[in-house]
Amino acid sequence: MSEPRPIPQIWGVVNVTPDSFSDGGRYLDTDAAIAHGLALAEQGADVLDIGGESTRPGADPVSEDEEIRRVVPVLEALRAAGSEAQLSIDTRHAAVAAAALDAGATIVNDVSAGLDPEMLPLVARSEVECVLMHMQGEPGTMQAAPHYDDVVAEVREYLGRRVEAAVNAGIDPALLWIDPGIGFGKTLEHNLALLRNLEAFVSDARVLLGTSRKSFLGRLTGREDPGERIAGSLVCAVRAALAGVHAVRVHDVAATHDALRVFAEVR
Ligand code: PMM
């Protein structure tokens, strides 16, 4: 019998934004974001994913300077606190990623998979880990009319092309992650097709999955308040673990930690 796959890492979300759909700006205040990050690390987060720009459908873009002003003090404080969790910067902008790497981040999580022409060269020079996520369109308009003939095949092909671009830019393939981008230019049916076929993404690059509190869970359950979508989010974390996904990006770290701990014993 082959060895059971390791359970996924937990990436805890630290949004330093006033308009993220999931925590409504409660952590805009720098000190609150730092305390939240430390709490998530304590609850078992392997990585803290810090973001200063909401990518919620229809969200207003923020300037790079504002994004840097939001995330850098949080990264510096989390690094200074000596937390064991790795720090990730969730940004589409190379200038923000560069500032974040200087402030202690060791992972770049780019939901645009390297659209900024400076991003992949920066990651290559810095020799850090990088997440390449699939999105159809851009956050402002992506949910208007997403269309695919075969969502699983098209997302896979896209991620394959972005991995190739990253490797051509000089990034070590061992440092790359791919992410099918649940909710980014996708209908409920597209999201479900991706979740039913997660195994198709588990290949050479490690896979990160972000389903936590997302609106498709609200559609399925009738839960309008993102904070009430924990049960749905946990089922997705377990689904990810079953498929051999390498990490889940979640808001509810303690609950996810428990769910995956039990899953590891009963699978
Ligand atoms: N989702 C959000 C933001 N960043 N990054 C990756 N790699 N994957 C995701 O699914 C993802 C992400 C949006 O969720 P939030 O506003 O609740 O953080």
Residues whose N, C-alpha, C, O or C-beta is under 5 A from the ligand:
A	BS01	PMM	V13 S20 F21 S22 T55 D90 N109 V111 V131 M133 D179 G181 I182 G210 S212
